[in-house]
């Protein structure tokens, strides 16, 4: 038992990273993924981009949270997942995908999620 503990301690101390991580769940895959400092920086840059350029839009207030997971982005919203909501999610997703790629960092996918009665449901996903 002591040998296993020593091995774990040695592994942790020799696998130190300059990019501390935070574990979160990617809603589009339901897989727990780690966020790096770079992910957090991209989230802050994206929030500033939205604040500076889109605060007066009708959809700005629908965005509750943005999470980066490497080159994938989850956008949590209060959009209702009906036909009209899905159309709005597509428009929002296309706007965000283009602006994040142009102004923040290149991304490969963006998912718009809605809160459907306490459940998080993806209503739109765009991939490059």
Residue frames as qw, qx, qy, qz and C-alpha x, y, z in Angstrom:
[[0.000, 0.886, 0.463, 0.000, 0.00, 0.00, 0.00],
 [0.309, -0.799, 0.111, 0.505, 2.82, 2.40, 0.89],
 [0.437, -0.107, 0.597, 0.665, 4.55, 1.61, -2.41],
 [0.220, 0.641, 0.640, 0.362, 1.40, 2.58, -4.38],
 [0.156, -0.939, -0.236, 0.197, 1.12, 5.86, -2.47],
 [0.411, -0.581, 0.342, 0.614, 4.78, 6.69, -3.14],
 [0.392, 0.195, 0.671, 0.598, 4.33, 5.92, -6.86],
 [0.087, 0.832, 0.523, 0.164, 1.27, 8.22, -7.03],
 [0.279, -0.885, -0.008, 0.373, 3.17, 11.02, -5.27],
 [0.441, -0.323, 0.517, 0.659, 6.14, 10.61, -7.61],
 [0.321, 0.474, 0.680, 0.457, 3.80, 10.60, -10.64],
 [0.028, -0.931, -0.364, 0.020, 2.06, 13.78, -9.50],
 [0.342, -0.804, 0.161, 0.458, 5.29, 15.59, -8.71],
 [0.407, -0.227, 0.608, 0.643, 6.93, 14.65, -12.02],
 [0.202, 0.487, 0.699, 0.483, 3.88, 15.45, -14.15],
 [0.063, -0.658, -0.299, 0.689, 3.48, 19.06, -13.10],
 [0.384, 0.571, 0.516, 0.510, 1.95, 21.31, -15.74],
 [0.138, -0.091, -0.062, 0.984, 2.10, 25.05, -16.32],
 [0.405, -0.204, -0.363, -0.814, -1.57, 24.88, -17.31],
 [0.231, 0.052, 0.819, -0.522, -3.61, 23.97, -14.23],
 [0.287, -0.209, -0.736, -0.576, -6.88, 22.32, -15.12],
 [0.457, 0.031, 0.487, -0.744, -10.44, 22.37, -13.87],
 [0.085, 0.163, 0.958, 0.220, -12.71, 19.41, -14.58],
 [0.479, 0.278, 0.166, -0.816, -16.05, 20.20, -16.21],
 [0.552, 0.265, 0.790, 0.032, -18.60, 18.22, -18.21],
 [0.083, 0.172, -0.508, -0.840, -18.87, 18.89, -21.93],
 [0.577, 0.266, 0.446, -0.631, -22.64, 18.97, -22.53],
 [0.661, 0.459, -0.337, -0.488, -22.48, 17.83, -26.14],
 [0.583, 0.290, -0.759, -0.012, -20.61, 14.63, -25.23],
 [0.776, -0.562, -0.022, -0.286, -21.42, 14.20, -21.51],
 [0.843, 0.070, -0.296, 0.444, -17.73, 13.57, -20.93],
 [0.437, -0.863, 0.001, 0.254, -15.81, 15.19, -18.10],
 [0.672, 0.518, -0.029, 0.529, -13.01, 17.27, -19.61],
 [0.524, -0.523, -0.167, 0.651, -10.32, 19.44, -18.10],
 [0.258, 0.940, 0.135, 0.177, -10.11, 23.15, -18.76],
 [0.678, 0.014, -0.102, 0.728, -6.73, 24.80, -19.06],
 [0.172, -0.598, -0.138, 0.770, -5.73, 28.38, -18.31],
 [0.047, -0.069, 0.553, 0.829, -5.93, 28.96, -22.07],
 [0.140, -0.518, -0.800, -0.269, -9.59, 27.85, -22.04],
 [0.241, -0.730, -0.471, 0.432, -10.34, 30.29, -19.23],
 [0.175, -0.419, 0.193, 0.870, -8.53, 33.11, -21.06],
 [0.024, -0.175, -0.705, -0.687, -10.55, 32.39, -24.22],
 [0.184, -0.664, -0.724, 0.028, -13.75, 32.51, -22.17],
 [0.220, -0.682, -0.211, 0.665, -12.78, 35.93, -20.81],
 [0.112, -0.218, 0.454, 0.857, -11.84, 37.21, -24.29],
 [0.074, -0.392, -0.797, -0.453, -15.14, 35.95, -25.68],
 [0.194, -0.732, -0.588, 0.285, -17.12, 37.59, -22.88],
 [0.172, -0.559, 0.054, 0.809, -15.33, 40.89, -23.59],
 [0.051, 0.042, 0.671, 0.738, -16.07, 40.50, -27.32],
 [0.141, -0.588, -0.775, -0.185, -19.76, 40.00, -26.52],
 [0.242, -0.719, -0.382, 0.527, -19.84, 42.88, -24.01],
 [0.181, -0.443, 0.234, 0.847, -18.14, 45.27, -26.42],
 [0.091, 0.114, -0.630, -0.762, -20.04, 44.38, -29.59],
 [0.347, -0.272, -0.797, -0.413, -23.32, 42.60, -28.85],
 [0.051, -0.192, -0.701, 0.685, -24.65, 43.89, -25.53],
 [0.375, 0.264, 0.116, -0.881, -27.54, 45.72, -27.21],
 [0.382, 0.040, -0.777, -0.499, -28.76, 42.68, -29.20],
 [0.753, -0.275, -0.053, -0.596, -31.94, 40.82, -28.33],
 [0.926, -0.023, -0.378, 0.004, -30.03, 37.56, -27.74],
 [0.255, 0.553, -0.573, 0.549, -27.23, 38.85, -25.49],
 [0.477, -0.397, 0.461, -0.634, -29.25, 38.27, -22.30],
 [0.949, 0.008, -0.114, -0.295, -30.04, 34.69, -23.33],
 [0.676, 0.367, -0.558, 0.311, -26.38, 33.66, -22.91],
 [0.706, -0.691, -0.005, -0.153, -25.79, 32.38, -19.39],
 [0.594, -0.596, 0.494, 0.216, -22.32, 30.86, -19.63],
 [0.703, 0.628, -0.325, -0.076, -19.60, 30.11, -22.20],
 [0.721, -0.492, 0.477, 0.107, -17.13, 27.25, -21.72],
 [0.505, 0.651, -0.542, -0.163, -14.11, 26.40, -23.83],
 [0.862, -0.252, 0.438, 0.039, -12.77, 22.84, -23.96],
 [0.535, -0.124, 0.569, 0.612, -9.75, 23.17, -26.22],
 [0.042, 0.071, -0.459, -0.885, -11.16, 23.98, -29.67],
 [0.240, -0.506, -0.779, -0.282, -14.77, 23.16, -28.69],
 [0.109, -0.137, 0.276, -0.945, -17.15, 25.69, -27.14],
 [0.180, -0.536, -0.825, 0.011, -20.35, 25.17, -25.15],
 [0.117, -0.232, 0.039, -0.965, -22.72, 28.12, -24.88],
 [0.111, -0.425, -0.856, 0.274, -25.35, 27.72, -22.16],
 [0.147, -0.210, -0.211, -0.943, -28.49, 29.75, -22.82],
 [0.343, 0.261, 0.659, -0.616, -32.06, 30.28, -21.68],
 [0.413, 0.186, -0.521, -0.724, -33.35, 29.57, -25.21],
 [0.736, 0.061, 0.511, -0.439, -36.46, 27.38, -25.17],
 [0.245, -0.247, 0.849, 0.397, -35.94, 24.27, -27.33],
 [0.609, 0.547, 0.515, -0.256, -39.01, 24.63, -29.57],
 [0.659, 0.510, 0.372, 0.408, -38.93, 25.27, -33.35],
 [0.107, 0.961, 0.016, 0.253, -38.50, 29.03, -32.90],
 [0.540, -0.769, 0.330, 0.084, -35.82, 28.52, -30.25],
 [0.812, -0.032, 0.440, 0.381, -33.87, 26.14, -32.47],
 [0.494, 0.732, 0.223, 0.413, -33.91, 28.71, -35.29],
 [0.171, -0.959, 0.153, -0.168, -32.66, 31.39, -32.86],
 [0.745, -0.503, 0.388, 0.201, -29.98, 28.99, -31.57],
 [0.771, 0.320, 0.336, 0.436, -28.75, 28.41, -35.14],
 [0.250, 0.888, 0.050, 0.383, -28.47, 32.15, -35.80],
 [0.450, -0.848, 0.270, -0.078, -26.72, 32.72, -32.47],
 [0.860, -0.227, 0.373, 0.265, -24.39, 29.76, -33.06],
 [0.676, 0.528, 0.227, 0.461, -23.37, 30.99, -36.49],
 [0.014, 0.943, -0.081, 0.323, -22.71, 34.52, -35.19],
 [0.605, -0.717, 0.346, -0.006, -20.65, 33.27, -32.25],
 [0.893, 0.028, 0.315, 0.319, -18.73, 30.68, -34.28],
 [0.550, 0.681, 0.114, 0.470, -17.61, 33.30, -36.82],
 [0.116, -0.916, 0.161, -0.348, -16.75, 35.96, -34.26],
 [0.756, -0.568, 0.320, 0.061, -14.91, 33.64, -31.87],
 [0.856, 0.169, 0.274, 0.404, -12.88, 32.17, -34.75],
 [0.418, 0.748, 0.080, 0.509, -12.07, 35.63, -36.15],
 [0.124, -0.845, 0.167, -0.493, -11.44, 37.52, -32.91],
 [0.667, -0.612, 0.362, -0.221, -10.47, 35.04, -30.17],
 [0.300, -0.398, 0.853, 0.154, -9.17, 31.68, -31.39],
 [0.508, 0.156, -0.669, -0.520, -9.86, 29.07, -34.07],
 [0.570, -0.092, 0.673, -0.462, -12.51, 26.60, -32.92],
 [0.101, 0.063, -0.910, -0.397, -13.71, 23.34, -34.46],
 [0.290, -0.489, -0.783, -0.251, -17.16, 23.12, -32.86],
 [0.163, -0.124, 0.331, -0.921, -19.68, 25.22, -30.99],
 [0.259, -0.420, -0.863, -0.106, -22.79, 23.91, -29.26],
 [0.313, -0.344, 0.095, -0.880, -25.71, 26.03, -28.11],
 [0.277, -0.232, -0.906, 0.221, -27.31, 24.44, -25.04],
 [0.395, -0.494, -0.128, -0.764, -30.66, 25.28, -23.48],
 [0.122, -0.067, 0.812, -0.566, -32.02, 24.68, -20.01],
 [0.533, -0.183, -0.572, -0.596, -35.07, 22.52, -20.61],
 [0.769, -0.503, -0.160, -0.361, -36.81, 22.13, -17.26],
 [0.618, -0.666, 0.416, -0.036, -33.55, 21.64, -15.39],
 [0.855, 0.053, 0.406, 0.318, -32.00, 19.43, -18.09],
 [0.020, -0.690, 0.390, 0.609, -29.24, 20.81, -20.31],
 [0.758, 0.396, 0.512, 0.078, -30.06, 19.99, -23.94],
 [0.254, -0.280, 0.458, 0.805, -27.96, 20.82, -26.99],
 [0.507, 0.668, 0.420, -0.346, -30.22, 22.60, -29.52],
 [0.600, 0.794, -0.097, -0.006, -27.62, 23.46, -32.16],
 [0.676, -0.464, 0.384, 0.425, -24.08, 22.37, -32.98],
 [0.556, 0.814, -0.155, -0.069, -21.81, 23.80, -35.65],
 [0.784, -0.323, 0.359, 0.390, -18.58, 22.16, -36.71],
 [0.157, 0.772, -0.381, -0.484, -15.86, 23.43, -39.00]]
